[in-house]
Amino acid sequence: MRGKRYSIECMQTVTGVTKGDKAYQYVFNLSGGRQLSVVYMQNVGDANNLQTVEQAIQTIILKQ
């Protein structure tokens, strides 16, 4: 499966998010015009687990 990774970093603190929080979205195009979207949130104080998340995403198997 091939997909695209999008990311955003929060630039200010508002309800529910803190400045520096990051969101990553992985979008995969599937057969029949469908999509699979995986979202990973990383709070500003959390360890960077992006590599672990990407390893986990690579293990996803879709049954058609």
N, C-alpha and C positions, 0 to 999 in steps of 0.2 A: 504494500500500500504506500502510495506517495501522497504527501500532503504539504500544507504550508503552515508555518508558525507565525503568528502575529503576537505582538506584545505591546503593553502599555504600562507606563509608570505614572502613578498618581502624583500630581504636582501640588496638591493642597489637601488638607484634612477636611473632610466633610462627613456627614453621617454614614457610618459603615466602612469607611476607608481612612487610612492615615497616609500623610505625605510620604512617599517612598515605597508604598505597597506596589507590587507588580502583579499583573495578570497576563497569563500566556494562553492563547487559544490555538489549538491545532485543528485544522479543517481538512478532512479527507473527502474527496469526491468518489462516490461509489457508483455501481452500475444502476441504471434506471433513473439517473438524475438525482439520486439520493446523496445525502452528505452525513458524515459522522463528525461531530465536534466534541473535542475534549478541552476542558478549561482547567488550568492550574493557577491557584492564587498563592502568592508568596507575600506574607506580611513583612513589613520593613524590619522587624526584629528577628525574623526566622532565618535559619540557615538556608543557604542556596542549595536546593535539592533538584535543580533543573536537570542535571545529568541523570539522576535516578528516575525522575519522571519520564524523561525521553527513553530510557531503557525499558521502562514498564510499557510505554506506548508501543514500542517495537514488538512486544509480545502479544498484542491484540490480534485475535483470529476471528474473522467474521464468517459466520455460516450463512450462506445464501439460501 
